[in-house]
Each structure stands twice: as C-alpha cells, then as structure tokens.
Amino acid sequence: MKKLIQRSGFAFLFFLGLGVISTQAQFQVGLGGNYFLPTAEGSRFSDGYPGGGLTLRYFISPQLAVGINGRFLTKKLADVGGFSGFEVKAQSIAPGLQAEFFLTKSAIKPYVGIEGNYFMTKTNGSYQGEEYNYTDNSFGVAPKLGTQFMFSPTFGLDVNAGYHFLLKDKDSEPEQAIMLGAGLVFKFGE
C-alpha cells in the first residue's frame, strides 16, 4: 500500500509538471566568456584566468529561473617566479547549479542570484625537462548580480559578476575570487 501511495504521488507530480511545462515553459541557453580573478592581497587583473561557459536556465515563473552551468578556465604562464624556462599551464572545469531572480519583466532585466560550482583544476608544469602535475578540487558558492539586455523576446546579451568563496577542505580558510562574465542568451518556449 505504501508503494502504491508513493507511486501515485510521483505520477501526480509528474503529470502536474507536464501541465506546467506545457503551458509556461521557457528555457534559456547562454554562451559566453568568463574571467576568473583571485582577490588575494597583491593580486592583479592580469593574474586572472580567462575562459568560457555554457548556461541552461529554466524559468519557473517569468522572473525566477533555476539552471545548470559549466565553465572552462585556462591559463599558461612562462618564466614563473622569475625562473627562466619554468612553464605552468592550469585548467579548471567548473560545473554548477544556479538560481536567479529577475527584478523586471522589461527588455532590460537586472537580476540577483546564487550559484554553486565544483572546481576541478589540473596544473601541469615543466622546468628543465622535468614534468610536474598537481590536481586540486574545491567547491565554490557565489552571490551574483547581472543584467540581460534583450534585443528581441528570444535573443539578448547577458553581463554578470559573482563573488566566489572557494572551500578546499574543512581546515582551510576559503579563497575568494570574482568571476566576470558576458555572453549571448537565446530563449525558447512560451
């Protein structure tokens, strides 16, 4: 009997979801560039990591969206630390989840949100013919602000910034960084 009630509940939610999706579903796909900038003391803008990403948003209502994103960041350095011939290449892949609230329904849509990403970073270095490899994983949470400039109901420009708190392990202080982003968005659905 318990299984029958559970299955009935899941079936009800599934069909309710289909009804909501079929009447008001809107999806948005974003493709853009990012710049990840550490904020540690002494950091410069040139210390950041450029990259790109893809975002998929589902609008629960005209002003509330949830979604997933994926980002790829990379940086190559030569003569690191003043050592001639010392090269380092770092790459990060950061899948994540996000929620955003759009403050208006007009063509210019400022929004506030939060996102969580899991940063998987691989660093490769070489010095005088020797190879060095290092892997680092961290979880990041970021409040974010952005604005979408919709040129039509289905196409626009998105600019955003998030302040990331990166947690490497339970004993370390969180690292902090700013991620700047800009890209195109495409909206599908009713």
C-alpha positions as CSV (number, residue, x, y, z in Angstrom):
1,M,0.0,0.0,0.0
2,K,2.9,2.4,0.9
3,K,4.4,1.8,-2.6
4,L,1.1,2.5,-4.3
5,I,0.7,5.8,-2.5
6,Q,4.3,6.8,-3.3
7,R,3.9,5.8,-7.0
8,S,0.6,7.7,-7.1
9,G,2.3,10.8,-5.6
10,F,5.1,10.6,-8.1
11,A,2.7,10.1,-11.0
12,F,0.6,13.1,-9.8
13,L,3.8,15.3,-9.6
14,F,5.0,14.1,-13.0
15,F,1.7,15.0,-14.7
16,L,1.4,18.2,-12.8
17,G,4.9,19.1,-14.0
18,L,3.9,18.2,-17.6
19,G,1.0,20.6,-17.3
20,V,3.1,23.4,-16.0
21,I,5.8,22.8,-18.6
22,S,3.4,22.7,-21.5
23,T,1.7,26.0,-20.5
24,Q,4.5,28.2,-19.5
25,A,7.9,26.5,-20.0
26,Q,10.7,28.8,-21.0
27,F,14.3,27.7,-21.4
28,Q,17.3,30.0,-22.0
29,V,20.6,28.9,-23.3
30,G,23.6,31.2,-22.7
31,L,27.1,31.0,-24.3
32,G,29.7,33.4,-23.1
33,G,33.2,34.3,-21.9
34,N,34.4,34.5,-18.3
35,Y,37.3,35.9,-16.4
36,F,38.1,34.4,-13.0
37,L,40.1,36.9,-10.9
38,P,41.6,35.9,-7.5
39,T,41.2,38.6,-4.9
40,A,44.1,37.7,-2.6
41,E,46.3,40.6,-1.4
42,G,48.7,41.5,-4.2
43,S,46.6,40.0,-7.0
44,R,46.5,41.9,-10.2
45,F,43.9,41.8,-13.0
46,S,46.4,40.1,-15.2
47,D,46.6,37.2,-12.6
48,G,43.1,36.1,-13.7
49,Y,42.0,33.1,-15.7
50,P,40.1,33.6,-19.0
51,G,37.6,31.1,-20.2
52,G,34.1,30.3,-21.5
53,G,31.0,28.6,-20.5
54,L,27.5,27.4,-21.2
55,T,24.4,28.0,-19.1
56,L,21.0,26.5,-19.3
57,R,18.1,28.2,-17.4
58,Y,14.6,27.0,-16.8
59,F,12.1,29.8,-15.9
60,I,9.8,28.6,-13.1
61,S,8.0,31.9,-13.4
62,P,8.6,34.9,-15.7
63,Q,11.1,36.3,-13.0
64,L,12.5,33.2,-11.3
65,A,15.0,30.8,-13.1
66,V,17.0,27.8,-12.0
67,G,19.6,26.2,-14.0
68,I,22.9,24.5,-14.6
69,N,26.2,25.9,-15.9
70,G,29.6,24.7,-17.0
71,R,32.7,26.7,-17.2
72,F,36.2,26.1,-18.6
73,L,39.1,28.3,-17.4
74,T,42.7,28.1,-18.5
75,K,46.0,30.0,-18.1
76,K,49.5,29.4,-19.3
77,L,52.5,31.1,-17.6
78,A,56.1,31.2,-18.7
79,D,59.1,32.0,-16.6
80,V,57.1,31.6,-13.3
81,G,58.7,33.1,-10.2
82,G,61.5,34.6,-12.2
83,F,62.8,31.2,-13.2
84,S,63.7,31.1,-16.9
85,G,62.3,28.0,-18.6
86,F,59.7,27.3,-15.9
87,E,56.3,26.9,-17.6
88,V,52.9,26.3,-15.9
89,K,49.5,25.5,-17.5
90,A,46.4,25.4,-15.3
91,Q,43.0,24.3,-16.5
92,S,39.7,24.3,-14.5
93,I,36.4,22.8,-15.3
94,A,33.6,24.0,-13.1
95,P,30.1,22.5,-13.4
96,G,27.4,24.2,-11.2
97,L,23.9,24.9,-10.2
98,Q,22.3,28.3,-10.0
99,A,19.1,30.2,-9.1
100,E,18.3,33.8,-10.2
101,F,15.5,36.3,-9.6
102,F,14.9,38.8,-12.4
103,L,13.8,42.2,-11.0
104,T,11.8,43.3,-14.0
105,K,10.0,41.8,-17.0
106,S,11.1,44.5,-19.4
107,A,13.8,44.3,-22.2
108,I,16.4,45.3,-19.6
109,K,16.4,42.7,-16.9
110,P,18.7,43.1,-13.9
111,Y,18.9,40.0,-11.7
112,V,20.3,38.7,-8.4
113,G,21.2,35.1,-7.8
114,I,23.4,32.5,-6.3
115,E,25.4,29.7,-7.7
116,G,27.4,26.8,-6.5
117,N,30.3,25.3,-8.6
118,Y,32.6,22.4,-8.2
119,F,36.1,23.5,-9.5
120,M,38.3,20.7,-10.8
121,T,41.7,22.1,-11.5
122,K,44.7,20.4,-13.1
123,T,48.1,22.2,-13.2
124,N,50.9,21.0,-15.3
125,G,54.4,22.4,-15.1
126,S,57.8,21.8,-16.6
127,Y,61.3,23.0,-15.6
128,Q,64.5,21.9,-17.2
129,G,62.9,18.9,-18.8
130,E,61.1,17.7,-15.6
131,E,57.3,17.5,-15.6
132,Y,55.2,18.4,-12.6
133,N,51.4,17.6,-12.2
134,Y,49.0,18.8,-9.5
135,T,45.3,18.3,-9.1
136,D,43.1,20.5,-6.9
137,N,39.3,20.3,-6.3
138,S,37.2,22.9,-4.5
139,F,33.6,23.8,-4.0
140,G,32.6,27.4,-4.6
141,V,29.5,29.4,-3.7
142,A,28.8,32.8,-5.1
143,P,26.2,35.5,-4.8
144,K,25.9,37.2,-8.2
145,L,24.5,40.2,-10.0
146,G,23.7,40.6,-13.6
147,T,21.7,42.2,-16.3
148,Q,20.2,40.9,-19.5
149,F,19.7,43.2,-22.4
150,M,17.0,41.5,-24.6
151,F,17.2,42.7,-28.2
152,S,14.1,40.6,-29.0
153,P,11.9,38.2,-27.0
154,T,14.3,35.4,-27.9
155,F,17.8,36.9,-28.1
156,G,19.9,39.1,-25.8
157,L,23.2,40.0,-24.1
158,D,23.9,38.9,-20.5
159,V,26.6,40.5,-18.3
160,N,27.2,39.3,-14.8
161,A,29.6,39.2,-11.9
162,G,29.8,36.8,-9.0
163,Y,31.9,36.8,-5.8
164,H,33.1,33.2,-5.2
165,F,34.1,31.7,-1.9
166,L,36.1,28.5,-2.6
167,L,36.3,25.8,0.0
168,K,39.2,23.4,-0.5
169,D,38.9,21.5,2.7
170,K,37.3,21.9,6.2
171,D,40.5,23.1,7.8
172,S,41.5,25.9,5.4
173,E,40.2,29.4,5.0
174,P,38.0,30.0,1.9
175,E,39.8,31.5,-1.1
176,Q,37.9,34.3,-2.7
177,A,37.6,35.4,-6.4
178,I,35.5,37.4,-8.7
179,M,34.1,35.9,-11.9
180,L,33.1,38.3,-14.6
181,G,31.0,37.1,-17.5
182,A,29.4,38.3,-20.7
183,G,27.7,36.4,-23.5
184,L,24.7,35.8,-25.7
185,V,21.4,34.3,-24.5
186,F,18.7,32.5,-26.5
187,K,15.2,32.0,-25.1
188,F,12.9,29.1,-26.2
189,G,9.3,28.3,-25.2
190,E,6.2,30.2,-24.5
